[in-house]
Amino acid sequence: MLKKKNRLISYVLKRYIKNTIIIVVITVSIIIAIEVILRIIFFEKVEKAYKFDSDYLISLKPNQSKVFQRSIENGNDVIFWKTNKDSFRGEELRNNPNYRVLVIGDSNIQARFSKLENTFTKQLEKYLLKDIEDVEVINAGIVGAGPDQSLIRFKKLAPMLKPNLVIFHVFCDNDFGDILRNNLVEINLNGGVSKTKYKRYKSKKLKLLNNILVMRALNKISLKVFQEKFDVENIDYVNKFYQQTQKEYLNYKQGKSGDHFYDYYDIDISIMPNIQSSKLKIKLMDAILKEANQFAKDTKIKFVILIQPSKVDLVDDLPFSYKDLQKYPGYKQSNQTQFLQTICESSNIDFINLFNVFFHNNPQYLFFSKNDSHWNDFGQKLAAEKVAEYIVKKYKL
C-alpha cells in the first residue's frame, strides 16, 4: 500500500514538473516572439540613444536616429531626431566655421521634443546669422544633465571644438538638486570644485532589463494604470518634494548618489533658501559657475550663463505651482533665477536671465501643457531671439 502511494506521489510530482517546464518554455517562447515582433515594428527603440559615461554619467551615442512622440495634450506630433558622428544632436559639424557657439545643457537644449529647426540652438543660429557670417551653433544638450556634468563636459569639449563662445545653460527647476543627486563634485580646500572619489552608478534606464521592449511596455502600462487609479490631486507635492530634497542632501553628505534620469523641483531653495540643503546647493552652484568661467578665461573663450526659469514658478497647470507655494513666507517666483543672477553678478560672469522675459510674455504659451515642464517651440524661439540680441550687442559682433 505504501509503495503504491509513493509511486502515485512520484507520478504526480513528475507530471507537475513536466507541465511546469512546458508552461515555462511556452511562456518564454511567447515573450521572445513578442520581443522579436516589437523590435521589428519599433526598430528605432531597440537601442537607446544614451550610454553610461564614467566621467559625467551619461552621454549621447553617435549616429543615432530616434523618434519622440509628444503627448496628446501637446499635439501628439511625431518628432524624428538624430545625432551626428560626434554625438551631438543635428547635422555634422562644419570644418572651421567663422564663428562657433557651443551650447551645453540639459533636455531643454537637446530638445528631442522639437523638430531640429525649432530647437533653441537652431533658432539661435538663425538669428545670429543676421549679424555674423558663417556661424555654427552646436547642440551639446543631454537629457537630465546638471551644471556639474556641464562643467566636466565643457573642459573636455572646448579643446576639441575650439568654440568662440560657450553658452552654459542652467535650468532653475532641478539643476541645483542635480549637483547633489549626481555627487560628482565637491568644494575643495581652495573654494573651487574637485571631482568626488565615489563610485559612479549606471542609471536604471541604461541597464539591460530596461532594454527589453516587453519590459518597457509593461512598465508603461502599469504606470498608466497606476496614474488612472491614483488620485493625484490628493498628493501633497510640496511635502513630497521637500522630503526628497532632504533625503538627497543626506545622501550627498554620506557619499551616495541618485539616478541621473530622476529629478525633482528644488523646492527647498524656493521656499526655504536658508536651510542647510539650500545653502549647500547654492554654494556648489557658485563654485561650479566660477570654475567654468575661469576655465573660459584661461582658454580665451567668451562665456555666458543662460538662466532658464521653471514652469512651476510661472504657470499653474502642473499638479503644483507657484500658487501652492505663495503661502510660504520665503517664497518668490524669481527665487531660483535670482540666486543664479546674484552668483553671476558677484563674480562678473556674463549672464542672460530669462525670468522677466518669460514672465512678461504670456508664459503659459511658452511651455508644453500639463505635466511637461519643458519650454515649447515658442519658448525656445523667444529665448533664442533674446540671447542672439544679447550676444551681438555684448560682444559687438
Phi, psi and omega in degrees: 000318181293322179296319178298319180295317180294321177297321179296315179297318179296319180296313180298318181295318179296318178298320180297314180296317180298314179295322179297316179298317179299315180297316180297315180298315179297316180298313180298320179297319179296316180298317179297318179297317179296318179299316179298316180297315179298321181290331176285316182287315183248055184301330183287348180261357185298311181254130179287149183280355185244152177220159180288140177232126185290341179273313184227027168075322188213142173211158177278145176277150178283156172054044178258143173239119188229168180233137174234132178247123178291159178292164179301320180297335182252025172101348178061019181296146175260121183251124175263125179224157183213164175248154178269185184293342179264009176073025173254148175290134177118194182287172176296147180292148181273157178276118174050060175294159180298321182215123183243129178246130177251121179252116181251131180183203186257210182296333177295329178276314177301317172052052178294349180274359181233150173298152185306317183291344181259359180288159179305314185295318181290322178290325175297317178301317180298315180291322181292330180296343177290334183240341184238129179280136176054061178260144177232128177248120182265129178271102179251036178275145176223133180309129174083356185293142177249175182300328178296315177294322179297322178298313181296318180292322178303313181295330180279320186280325186305313181296331181278318187267337180049059180287151173281329184217139174242128174256117185258100186280134175232125181263111183278062177223306181226002187289329175298315181291331179304324183297321178287315182300317183286326181051045180267331184228159177215163178285128178267182184295337180270001181088358176269197179243145175230156177290139174286163183258013182282156180294138177271129183256140176284135178299148178303326182294341182262356181281159188306316183302325180279358175266357177274119186297325178299316180294319179295322178293317179296321178298318179295317180296313181297322179294319180295316179298318180298316181294324180291326183276334186268132180277097184295338181291340181269000178281132175273086185296324181299311180292320180300311182289327178296313179300323180294318179297323181287325176295317180293325177298313179294320178300318180297315181296332181266003178082020179259156178234162179257197180265130183308320188274354183246112180224169185222157175299134182282075186288334179296316179293324184288320185251336180222070185293350184258003177277167189300317182297320179294315181298319180294318180299316181294319180297317179293317178299316179303314181293321180295313182293322177296318180297317180296318181294320180293321177298320178297318178297316182297328182259007176058046177246131175294142189222129181225133173271127175257114183262111180258125179286160179275147174298326180305322185274358185231334186230147186250025180259013174269166178305331170215152185209189180304333180294328178281339185265345185294344179284349179269124185304328183276358186272136168223144181301332183263010185308304186295316180293326180291323176299318177296316181297319179297319177300314181295315181296319183290338182248010180055044176261130177296139183209159173230113179263114184273003185302305182295325178300313180287319183301321184265009181231050177050070186302336180296341179261003184254355179235159174293162184277164174059230189277006179268118185264005180283154172289146180267191182300322181291320178296319179293321180296313180298316180298316180298319180298314182291321180292319178298316178301315181297313184297313182297316181287315184296317185254010175050052183268000000 
